[in-house]
Amino acid sequence: MSDLHCGSTVALLPPDFETQEGQVVRQNKVQQWLWQCWTDATEVWLTKIVGDDPFALVVNGDAIEGVHHGTTQVISPDPTDHRIAAQRVLEPLAERSAAVFVVRGTEVHTKNSENHLASSLGARPHPDTGMPAADRWLIDCAKTRCVFRHHIGVTSRAYLEASQLSIHLGNEQIEAARVGHPVPRVIGCAHRHRYGCYDDSRGLCFVSPPWQALTRHGHKVVSAAVTRPGMVLLDWREKLDGDLPQVIPCVYTPAPSRSVSI
């Protein structure tokens, strides 16, 4: 999962969240709907599919909104409140996970908060740096090399949205092959706030859905976009070692905005 953007007034917020100053922030209508989706995804959908089997949780960047570009669409001017909100959102799921991995997102949002958040969630330290959060995670699952990183190219043209997925999959595989490193077969990205999956039978690239509705900036650059929150499950249980996983997305679609008649 990715792009929780906790701290944004149009993103995930726990019910009756209390800031460090003791100010109670209640959910607005957007946050109420997002929280309903989050509860259904983590408590109903995930439980139904996974059952009692162990699973790993990857938080693929931008867990908090942060205070940036003069935005007023935040629950608090203190980014620490945003991190605390993200921790409250993720803790129940992290406690159920067999392993937690945290990817660093966009600096303008998160600064260096992912390391603190990852530590609070009991995330695995990166084997190279020893830090609890990393820009790239290489994870071998069922003998399949996976790369998890936050950033991927974006587009404002819906009919071209798959292009970046195939490009980044190809680049990852070519760069690894050139230097004799294990060639990744699964690339997990985020950042573009739109679910997508590209599969060429030898590899796949997917982008996890966001948990933030359109901000004022979003209305400026992609006003026609419909935000569909959710998460992605990679399932190897019925696969052979080295196979691509079954990709199971959980995506929620909001009700259409209301029009007026004249």
Solvent accessible surface area in square Angstrom, and as a share of the most:
residue,aa,sasa,rsa
1,M,22,0.10
2,S,0,0.00
3,D,0,0.00
4,L,0,0.00
5,H,3,0.01
6,C,0,0.00
7,G,0,0.00
8,S,0,0.00
9,T,36,0.21
10,V,20,0.11
11,A,0,0.00
12,L,0,0.00
13,L,0,0.00
14,P,3,0.02
15,P,59,0.37
16,D,83,0.43
17,F,1,0.00
18,E,97,0.43
19,T,13,0.07
20,Q,97,0.43
21,E,162,0.73
22,G,41,0.39
23,Q,119,0.53
24,V,57,0.33
25,V,29,0.17
26,R,171,0.62
27,Q,30,0.13
28,N,63,0.32
29,K,172,0.73
30,V,56,0.32
31,Q,3,0.01
32,Q,86,0.38
33,W,76,0.27
34,L,1,0.00
35,W,55,0.19
36,Q,120,0.53
37,C,7,0.04
38,W,11,0.04
39,T,44,0.26
40,D,54,0.28
41,A,0,0.00
42,T,8,0.05
43,E,110,0.49
44,V,88,0.50
45,W,44,0.15
46,L,9,0.04
47,T,63,0.37
48,K,173,0.73
49,I,44,0.22
50,V,8,0.05
51,G,45,0.43
52,D,154,0.80
53,D,62,0.32
54,P,114,0.72
55,F,32,0.13
56,A,60,0.46
57,L,10,0.05
58,V,21,0.12
59,V,1,0.00
60,N,5,0.03
61,G,1,0.01
62,D,3,0.01
63,A,2,0.02
64,I,4,0.02
65,E,6,0.03
66,G,1,0.01
67,V,61,0.35
68,H,30,0.13
69,H,157,0.70
70,G,71,0.68
71,T,37,0.21
72,T,122,0.71
73,Q,44,0.19
74,V,27,0.15
75,I,25,0.13
76,S,10,0.06
77,P,117,0.74
78,D,57,0.29
79,P,61,0.38
80,T,47,0.27
81,D,5,0.02
82,H,0,0.00
83,R,31,0.11
84,I,53,0.27
85,A,0,0.00
86,A,0,0.00
87,Q,42,0.19
88,R,105,0.38
89,V,3,0.02
90,L,0,0.00
91,E,55,0.25
92,P,78,0.49
93,L,5,0.03
94,A,10,0.08
95,E,144,0.64
96,R,104,0.38
97,S,18,0.11
98,A,69,0.54
99,A,13,0.10
100,V,6,0.03
101,F,17,0.07
102,V,1,0.00
103,V,0,0.00
104,R,69,0.25
105,G,9,0.09
106,T,28,0.16
107,E,120,0.54
108,V,52,0.30
109,H,31,0.14
110,T,3,0.01
111,K,127,0.54
112,N,86,0.44
113,S,23,0.15
114,E,3,0.02
115,N,18,0.09
116,H,105,0.47
117,L,1,0.01
118,A,0,0.00
119,S,70,0.45
120,S,42,0.27
121,L,15,0.08
122,G,61,0.59
123,A,12,0.09
124,R,124,0.45
125,P,82,0.52
126,H,23,0.10
127,P,116,0.73
128,D,125,0.65
129,T,89,0.52
130,G,49,0.47
131,M,91,0.41
132,P,22,0.14
133,A,4,0.03
134,A,10,0.08
135,D,90,0.47
136,R,101,0.37
137,W,8,0.03
138,L,91,0.45
139,I,32,0.16
140,D,86,0.44
141,C,50,0.30
142,A,34,0.26
143,K,164,0.69
144,T,1,0.01
145,R,49,0.18
146,C,2,0.01
147,V,1,0.01
148,F,16,0.07
149,R,33,0.12
150,H,2,0.01
151,H,80,0.35
152,I,8,0.04
153,G,24,0.23
154,V,92,0.53
155,T,41,0.24
156,S,87,0.56
157,R,128,0.47
158,A,63,0.49
159,Y,170,0.65
160,L,65,0.32
161,E,49,0.22
162,A,57,0.44
163,S,49,0.32
164,Q,48,0.21
165,L,3,0.01
166,S,37,0.24
167,I,85,0.43
168,H,36,0.16
169,L,2,0.01
170,G,25,0.24
171,N,78,0.40
172,E,19,0.08
173,Q,35,0.16
174,I,92,0.47
175,E,101,0.45
176,A,13,0.10
177,A,62,0.48
178,R,181,0.66
179,V,96,0.55
180,G,67,0.64
181,H,115,0.51
182,P,80,0.50
183,V,66,0.38
184,P,5,0.03
185,R,42,0.15
186,V,0,0.00
187,I,0,0.00
188,G,0,0.00
189,C,0,0.00
190,A,0,0.00
191,H,59,0.26
192,R,29,0.11
193,H,60,0.27
194,R,90,0.33
195,Y,55,0.21
196,G,17,0.16
197,C,55,0.33
198,Y,72,0.27
199,D,85,0.44
200,D,64,0.33
201,S,83,0.54
202,R,163,0.59
203,G,0,0.00
204,L,2,0.01
205,C,0,0.00
206,F,13,0.05
207,V,0,0.00
208,S,3,0.02
209,P,0,0.00
210,P,1,0.00
211,W,0,0.00
212,Q,8,0.04
213,A,26,0.20
214,L,38,0.19
215,T,27,0.16
216,R,181,0.66
217,H,116,0.52
218,G,8,0.08
219,H,93,0.41
220,K,153,0.65
221,V,76,0.44
222,V,49,0.28
223,S,69,0.44
224,A,101,0.79
225,A,27,0.21
226,V,89,0.51
227,T,21,0.12
228,R,110,0.40
229,P,0,0.00
230,G,0,0.00
231,M,9,0.04
232,V,23,0.13
233,L,25,0.12
234,L,32,0.16
235,D,16,0.08
236,W,33,0.12
237,R,113,0.41
238,E,165,0.74
239,K,86,0.36
240,L,138,0.68
241,D,91,0.47
242,G,24,0.23
243,D,51,0.26
244,L,25,0.12
245,P,9,0.06
246,Q,100,0.44
247,V,34,0.20
248,I,33,0.17
249,P,56,0.35
250,C,10,0.06
251,V,41,0.23
252,Y,41,0.16
253,T,85,0.49
254,P,39,0.25
255,A,89,0.69
256,P,123,0.77
257,S,113,0.73
258,R,234,0.85
259,S,105,0.68
260,V,135,0.77
261,S,113,0.73
262,I,214,1.08
